[in-house]
Amino acid sequence: MGKTVWMGIGMITASLLACQNEELEYYPIEKKHLGEAYTEYVDNNVQSESSGDYIVLNFYPEEIADLSYVTYNESSCSFHIYRGSTNKYVISWDYDTDGSYVEVQYMQNGFWYTINDQQHSGEYTLLANDGMGVRMRIQSGGVTVHRFNIREAGEE
């Protein structure tokens, strides 16, 4: 009887450890319109990086950029510029947060760089090459994004 109990405990322990090692399949957080609050997410929305865990915000692309050469990647929730030349763009943002760490970022050569320095409102002029990306992400909690825009420099 003792041997059967120990075998049962061993099988249960092995199955629990196997479940803990399973990788969760990532999928983007639910899309929100500008002015709607991001307040809920699940483990599958979280991207883990060496600097911590983040949730990349998912937008309706037509509300962010109306440039024909700016595409939106639905799986990574990032905007990419494919104009064929290097040009200047203004990235602008305005958000309210309940204390969340929020980053507005651009991507160059596979690395993401934060441009907002935790300023809740601002603009950044980006000299962008083909394929450069732009995104917004939070570390936890909630945020309401009132403005997030990509436009050519010089546009009003």
C-alpha positions as CSV (number, residue, x, y, z in Angstrom):
1,M,0.0,0.0,0.0
2,G,2.8,2.4,0.8
3,K,4.4,1.9,-2.6
4,T,1.2,2.7,-4.4
5,V,0.7,5.9,-2.4
6,W,4.2,7.1,-3.2
7,M,3.8,6.3,-6.9
8,G,0.5,8.3,-6.9
9,I,2.2,11.2,-5.2
10,G,5.1,11.0,-7.7
11,M,2.7,11.0,-10.7
12,I,0.8,14.0,-9.3
13,T,4.0,15.9,-8.6
14,A,5.3,15.2,-12.1
15,S,2.1,16.3,-13.8
16,L,2.1,19.6,-11.7
17,L,5.7,20.3,-12.7
18,A,4.9,19.7,-16.3
19,C,2.0,22.2,-16.2
20,Q,4.2,24.8,-14.6
21,N,6.8,24.5,-17.5
22,E,4.2,24.9,-20.2
23,E,4.7,28.0,-22.4
24,L,1.6,30.1,-22.7
25,E,0.7,31.0,-26.3
26,Y,0.9,34.8,-26.7
27,Y,-2.0,36.7,-28.2
28,P,-2.5,40.5,-28.3
29,I,-4.6,42.4,-25.7
30,E,-8.1,43.4,-26.9
31,K,-8.2,46.4,-29.3
32,K,-9.4,49.7,-27.8
33,H,-10.5,53.0,-29.4
34,L,-8.7,56.2,-28.3
35,G,-10.3,57.3,-25.1
36,E,-11.2,53.8,-23.9
37,A,-9.4,52.4,-20.9
38,Y,-7.1,49.4,-21.0
39,T,-7.9,47.8,-17.6
40,E,-7.9,44.0,-18.2
41,Y,-5.5,41.5,-19.5
42,V,-4.6,37.9,-19.0
43,D,-1.3,36.0,-18.8
44,N,-1.5,35.3,-22.6
45,N,-1.3,39.1,-23.3
46,V,2.0,39.5,-21.4
47,Q,5.4,39.6,-23.2
48,S,8.4,38.7,-21.0
49,E,11.7,40.4,-21.5
50,S,14.9,40.7,-19.5
51,S,13.7,44.1,-18.2
52,G,10.3,42.8,-17.1
53,D,6.8,41.8,-18.3
54,Y,4.9,44.1,-20.6
55,I,1.5,44.4,-22.3
56,V,1.7,46.0,-25.8
57,L,-1.4,48.1,-26.4
58,N,-3.6,47.2,-29.4
59,F,-5.1,50.0,-31.3
60,Y,-7.4,50.6,-34.3
61,P,-4.8,51.6,-36.8
62,E,-6.9,54.1,-38.7
63,E,-7.1,56.2,-35.5
64,I,-3.3,56.4,-35.2
65,A,-2.0,57.0,-38.7
66,D,-3.6,57.7,-42.0
67,L,-0.4,57.4,-44.0
68,S,-0.6,54.8,-46.8
69,Y,2.9,53.5,-46.2
70,V,2.4,53.0,-42.4
71,T,1.3,49.4,-41.8
72,Y,-0.1,47.8,-38.6
73,N,1.1,44.4,-37.5
74,E,-1.9,42.8,-35.8
75,S,0.1,40.2,-33.9
76,S,2.8,42.5,-32.4
77,C,0.5,45.5,-32.1
78,S,3.1,47.7,-33.7
79,F,3.1,50.3,-36.6
80,H,5.8,50.0,-39.3
81,I,6.9,52.7,-41.8
82,Y,7.6,51.5,-45.4
83,R,8.1,54.6,-47.4
84,G,11.2,53.7,-49.3
85,S,13.3,56.6,-47.9
86,T,14.4,58.1,-44.6
87,N,12.1,60.8,-43.4
88,K,11.1,62.7,-40.3
89,Y,7.9,61.7,-38.4
90,V,6.2,63.2,-35.3
91,I,5.1,60.7,-32.8
92,S,2.6,62.3,-30.3
93,W,0.8,60.9,-27.3
94,D,-1.5,61.8,-24.4
95,Y,-2.6,59.3,-21.8
96,D,-3.9,59.0,-18.2
97,T,-2.8,56.2,-16.0
98,D,-3.6,54.8,-12.6
99,G,0.2,54.5,-11.8
100,S,1.1,52.1,-14.6
101,Y,4.6,52.3,-16.2
102,V,3.8,53.4,-19.8
103,E,6.3,53.4,-22.7
104,V,6.0,55.0,-26.1
105,Q,8.7,53.3,-28.2
106,Y,10.3,53.1,-31.6
107,M,12.2,50.2,-33.0
108,Q,15.5,50.4,-34.9
109,N,17.6,47.4,-36.0
110,G,15.5,45.0,-33.9
111,F,15.8,47.0,-30.6
112,W,13.1,49.1,-29.0
113,Y,13.9,52.5,-27.5
114,T,11.6,54.4,-25.1
115,I,10.9,58.1,-26.1
116,N,8.4,59.4,-23.5
117,D,10.4,59.4,-20.3
118,Q,7.1,58.8,-18.5
119,Q,5.7,62.1,-19.7
120,H,2.0,61.6,-20.0
121,S,1.8,63.9,-23.0
122,G,4.3,64.9,-25.6
123,E,5.8,64.7,-29.0
124,Y,9.0,63.2,-30.4
125,T,10.4,63.8,-33.9
126,L,11.7,60.5,-35.3
127,L,14.1,60.2,-38.2
128,A,12.8,56.9,-39.5
129,N,14.2,54.4,-42.1
130,D,12.2,51.8,-43.9
131,G,10.8,49.2,-41.6
132,M,11.1,51.1,-38.3
133,G,8.3,50.4,-35.8
134,V,6.4,52.4,-33.2
135,R,4.3,51.0,-30.3
136,M,3.0,51.8,-26.8
137,R,3.2,49.3,-23.9
138,I,2.5,49.2,-20.2
139,Q,4.0,47.2,-17.4
140,S,0.8,46.5,-15.5
141,G,-2.4,48.2,-14.3
142,G,-4.4,50.4,-16.6
143,V,-4.1,53.3,-19.0
144,T,-6.5,55.5,-21.1
145,V,-4.8,56.7,-24.3
146,H,-6.4,59.9,-25.5
147,R,-4.0,60.6,-28.4
148,F,-1.4,58.4,-30.1
149,N,-0.4,59.6,-33.5
150,I,2.1,59.1,-36.3
151,R,2.4,61.9,-38.9
152,E,4.9,63.3,-41.3
153,A,7.0,66.1,-39.8
154,G,5.7,69.5,-41.1
155,E,2.0,68.4,-41.1
156,E,-0.3,70.4,-38.9
